[in-house]
Structure formats: structure tokens, C-alpha cells
């Protein structure tokens, strides 16, 4: 393959890689949010009233 043909083939491959990375990041964020919501629901369903998340002081 000559150099111009290789450049033409990289465009769709890079776009596919970018889409895969975006989907991975969105999936990880969604899993984190669903885990946090699940923990909050578990706390509330156990009858507790102090289910607020306490952030450590910096």
C-alpha cells in the first residue's frame, strides 16, 4: 500500500476507536451512578434516616 491509501484507511479506524472510548467512559460513569443510587436506596429501605453521603474534609 502506498502512503495515501494508508492515510485513507485510518480515518474510519480512528473514528471507531473514539466511539469505543466514549462508550467505555459513559458506561463506567453510568455504573458508578447506579451503584451510588443502589446504596442510597438500600439505606433508605432499611429504615434509616441519616443516609446522606459524608464527604471527607480536605
N, C-alpha and C positions, 0 to 999 in steps of 0.2 A: 504494500500500500504506500502511496505517496503521502507526503505531509498534509496536503489539503484534505484528502479523504479521511485521514485520522482526525483532523480537527472537526469535520462534519459529524463524525460518529460520537464525539464526546459530549455534544450538546444535550441530546436526549438522556444519555447516561448520567450526566451531572444533574439534570432536572429530576430524574428518578431518585437519585441519591438524596437530593434536597427534600423531596417529598417524603422519603422514608425517614429522614432525620426529624422532620416536622411532626410526622405521625408518632414517632417514638417519644418525643418531648411531650406532646399533647397526651399521650397515653400514660406516661409517668405522672404528669400533673393530675390527670383525672383519677388515677389510682390513689394518689396521696389525698386528694379531696374526699373521695368516697370513704377512705379509711378513717379520716377525721370525723366525718359525718356519722359513720357507724359507731365510733367510740362515744360520741355525744349522745346518740340515741340509746346505746346500751346504758349509759349513765342515767339518763332521764327515765328509762323504763324500769330501772331498779328502784325508783322512788326517791333518788337523791335530789336535793335542791341546789347543791353547790357544784354544778358541773362546768363552771367556767374554766377556760384554759388559763393557767397561770404562766406568764412569761417570766423567765429568769431575768434578774437585774443585770445590766451590763456594766 
